[in-house]
Amino acid sequence: MSEIVARTSGAKGRRRRQIRRRRRQRPSATQLDRLIAAATVDAYGESEQRMGFFTMFEDSLKLPFETMVLGVGVLVERIDLTAAEEIVAICRRGRNRQALPILELPLPTPLPPGAEWIEAYRRWTRGR
């Protein structure tokens, strides 16, 4: 009986490690291409495509999350779109807030849920 319990707890431990590893893994190029296609479907022109990504960020990215910017811990509170149609992360440290282009935002490890959209957006901007 104790052998069965030991095996079960060992399997649970392995399963937890596998789940943790999956959370840390970056999406593959194929996965990113699928996300790009989903964000830009029915979008005409670069402006509408960028808006598609912004919508995906709003719907999928779990906020707030912490990350490091220039060696300093910040809290990413929200994602915004500037008048120049640049997608930015609104970062806070204490009472100070600053907008940082999402393309320059360092992502933490493990990635927050929905961060794959940021990586897909980065891939999209390099390919257009």
N, C-alpha and C positions, 0 to 999 in steps of 0.2 A: 504494500500500500504506500509506504513512504517513497518507494521508487517511482511510482506513478506521479505523486505530488512533486517530486524533484524534477521529473521530466517536464511536467506541465509548467512549473515556474521557470525552468530554463527556456522553454519555448516562448513563454510570454516575454521574457527578457530579450530574447533574440528579436521578437516581433517589435518591441519598443525601439530597439536600436535601428531596425530597418525603417520604421516610420520616421525616426529622427533624421536618418540619412537622407530620406526622400525629401524632407522639408528643406534640407540644406542644398540639395542639388539644383543647379541652374537648369532652366528648360533647354531642350535641344533645339537646334536650328529648325527642324521640322515642326516642333511644337510652337516656336515663335512665329513661323510662317503661317500657321493655322490661326494664331491669335491676330496677326496682322490682317489676314483675310476677313476675320470676324469683325474687326474694328472698322474696316474700310469698305465693307459691303454697302452697296447703294450710295456711296459717297462720290460726288463729282468734284474733282479738283483737290488740291492740297489742303485748302482751308477746311473743307468738309471732312476730309480724312483725319486731320488733326482733331477736329471736334469729336469724331468717332472715338479716338483714343481718350480724349478728356472724359467722355461719357463712360467709357469702360473703367477709367480710374475711379470716377465717382461711385460706380456701381460695385466694383470688385476690390479695391484696395482698402485693407483694414487700417483705419486710422484711429487714434494716433499711434505712431511707432517711434522708437528711439533709434538714432544713428549717430555716427561721428562725422563732424565736418571740421576739417583742419585740426584734428586732434581734440576737438571739444564735443562733448555730448549735447545733442539737441533733440527736441521733440518735433517730429513732423506732424503738424496739427491738421493741415488740409491741403488740398490741391486747388490751384486757381488758374485762370486763363487771363493773361494780360491784354491790354488794348492792342498790343502788337501781335496777338495770337500766339504768345509763347506760353507753354505750360510750365508752371512753377510750383514748387513745394513751399508752403509757408512753414518756416521752422522757428521754434521758440527756444530760448534759453533764458530762464528767469523771466524778467519782464520785457526782454528784447525779442523782437520778431524780425525776420528777414525772409524775403522771397529768394529762392535759389532755383535756377533752371533745373527742371526734372532730369535733363540730360546730364547734369553735373552732380546730381545727388548721389553720394555714396550709399550703397545699400548695406544694411546690417546682415550679420549671420547669426541665427538663421533668418531667412527672408521672411518678411511679414506676408500674411495671406494676400494674394493679389499682386505681389511685386513682379510676377511674370509679365504683367502688362507694361510695366516700366521698361523691362528688358526688350519686349516686343517693339515698343515705341522707339527705343534707341536703335534697334535693328532697322526699323522702317526709315528713320531719318538718315541713316547711312546709305540706304539703297535707293533713295529717290533722286 
